[in-house]
Amino acid sequence: MLTVLTLAVTGIGWSKVRDLNSAVTLLSDLGLGGGDDGAIDILLVGTDSRVDAKGDPLSEEELKWLRVGGDVTTSTDTIVLIRVPTDGSRATAISIPRDAYVNIPGIGMSKINAAYGATKEGVRLKEVEAGGSEAQAEKDGTKAGRKALIDSVAELTGITVDHYAEVGLLGFALLTDAVGGVDVCLKQKVNEPLSGARFRAGRQTLTGPKALSFVRQRHDLPRGDLDRITRQQVYMASLAQKILSTQTLTNPGKLQELQDAVSRSVVIDDGWNIVTFAENLKDLTGGNVKFTTIPIADDQAWSDDGTQSVLGVDPSTVQAFVNKQLGNDAPAKSTNPRTGYTVDVVNAGTVDGLASNVLRLLGNLGYQEGKTSNKPMDEFDSLVFAKSADSDAAKKLVSDLKAGPIEIREDSSLPDNKLRLVLTNTYNFGLGAISNTGSDDDPASQTASTPAPKPSTSVIKANSNGPVCVN
């Protein structure tokens, strides 16, 4: 992933950039481009692949060096949308969690990291069963998988992808060593055998295989994959800062190592004029490179069939966030029907903090957050109050709660744009329905009562004084 980031943010050095077209593997016919928004939007994909850019398996020595097995996989564990304005003045990278539950063309609702692998295997198997060659079926399946991922990201974010870049495990490690290692900082020591992550607390410099363990760990982290994304972002920011501030790209030896890493592990689309792109980025500085993550509507969601823990996302909310982060000149036209409605939440039961937790998650979906309160009511089941019992907004709220049938009652005193949700002790399985601590009428305790860490949408920049300390 970082090999491609260097490619996108620094152009791999102005004296060497023209050598890239002969070093990098080119892809064709991915259906890219078509957007006219004054910027270049790049989909950067990090795969858990055990092959190089040419499709050749990594050697036993390389697998041992990387501390990974030889399993065949096309898992896309890193998905980042990067926007660079045509004047090259800044770069914004937005991470998309691999467990984001989205619509995948030809598959339906699934984790976004299944778009590539599941589509590839479906096409490959179909061609083989029809009598096609294994080699051609593998090639066609891989192309179909890449296109499915591109289309899935475009549908989720509302952004037309102009260019595609992909890198495997080997490239990450090679790039890290090419720049002499990258500084990171951990809040506490780590010993997690599945990823091989064994680090002391505090600031330290990591080389290839250790860096790979650092960004791949997701077990034993408070927020799992979301904390892994944060690690990836601070690592990319640290790498970008190092390259941009120390003139790494003026060192011929380092340039050769970077080019070797690119040639072994990077694939890009064949419509990308790297020379022109790199020339536009000559004046880019670390302060104009930032990293963030799409908003998560529900960090404790389940797939429709109830078999997988997923991250619930709302495309309209994501698209509004992406437009804001990417600095589109024209504000996005909101297609989210929730944004025009304010919701008050009343905790009529005995589960402390329930109202504030549910209201937080409704806010993530796009509703305007109203007030929370504690008020016992002589009702057994939860209720939604609206100005009209036939309110479409109230019906939408009931659907978003995913708690089964909830009665909608009329309250003529409510404005047209306000809803009131009353939660009782029977609200056990809906949005945000988990035990909490604290009182809903105490603002200080509402902050402390969050039952699960909220996915961060903070911005990390590449011009900080040293690496940001993370989990």
Steps between C-alpha positions, in 0.01 A plus 500: 500500500778741588682430176196630318464792741852609418414467134187713543636765737859546391524364148804284592743780422513732205824365348369142504131539432528420127638157586173402668310413184748223431522387865135482602241243392216660303132401502249567225122517459394579856229752406668792675449875472213703365467741792554872438570634849836672457694234688662160463336231711713192559388173653794348688462136593724296729459125452604212722652335194788255502590572138684792340372747242569256217297227668805296599489337848731645763796281585519303823774738616278804435203344679721422799643853495146644495390261776195381306384162375458399139118510503337603172284806565358809329383674816497879459576600857593859415271719289581872470350766276750780432411832340763729353379826337632551148731776629667251740453734796389237753416135545218349706484128577174350629510146637208263450488223765509153351192397705283787369166343401421623150325406179734308269395477133401146414517383860279727710565613856834378634824615659680720251816290516302214343445698179836408351544143622141374476447647153833365379428148622147504355622596153797264516290202605236568238756510218681188619173306525420614146824342378723808493867491591606555859740777399241699305235445766739632765576807288136574423397443860765739630389773260136450598593516869684828457210652308252385765706669772529821296124505442427427866719788619348735244145409607581543869689830473333658197846562352600389150829312525751634244795272571569170671813382681561174684787368710571179691684418821845489345487855366411641839802342665738591217393863505538524876858378480572722200442813710691367799201409714208710622433642848188397693381544858294260713305587814588166658711194427365234265545125479255350249617170343249479211650803326845464654463844658740527796583860584589709801301807593606840373674627189703259284620448144369193317654327201325285236363184670444673835317783326281244325405346835427848637245586229350151472412444867130516583465246784544624858424858393210689667326576168635212294523587133422867564810528716694324225383769257623768740838326511512496121420871487760611754754278327420648159515850647838427658632356175375794294652744749833322489519494122376855450709658776834322456525507122520124478415526134825683420705200614580281195545188714167544672333573169624171358370310802163674467485415132586137574215486752261643242604257228455197728167584652300785344233484232321808362257572218653561160319833450699674771761747376738481795740757357237773478355402836838513673584840352182641655611382844845658518398762756295271726599522870423280799255753637280451197473122533221383730339166589153422635232226505139488380234537774355178640127498573502186714819343633310200637291404197431155357456379145145452374526124551629547854821301444764776487596794717528802267537877506176671401543799269250738345597594141337844519687586818823363355458701181438823690810434712715413199394815317586712803840336549592512134411868476260480209412849384132419468341367819357155464127480444370318802303192411474394863133524607603508865688832501184711521378340822597548864457210740457526877556175691334419833630219718185362661674189627776411743797448264730791582640690201270335245353825366834672445647195328205458262494874423873493416447222248196673351717808455749288308217401267429865423225599744537828688572413862244647739478455876523194721312457827391244760125477554312187610185426297219254548585320179633149444644542149702781343318771300564766239301824518447725195259774397319241289476127566545455125829694491747365246787631711372308802474184290856554384613540860333173596674328209839646597464377858486139373315396813192350337154660502479819707168683531483856363266731693377846417606802704356814342724721713810381313629704203501332160875454515529350849462145627507362854624150573404337830707197601382246756664192649370287212740679262757223503612441142472827308756763403719578803313262730783403737562561871664826600605701803410851598182708494344649189422832669865548594701627199830405660392143553365476145855534369632243743215259432580417140478119497743443217771726355360717223686465169714807456457738211787719617760628257866398520747722318851426383654810657477412870801519728575131509257207462160507670482245785229239440368172638 
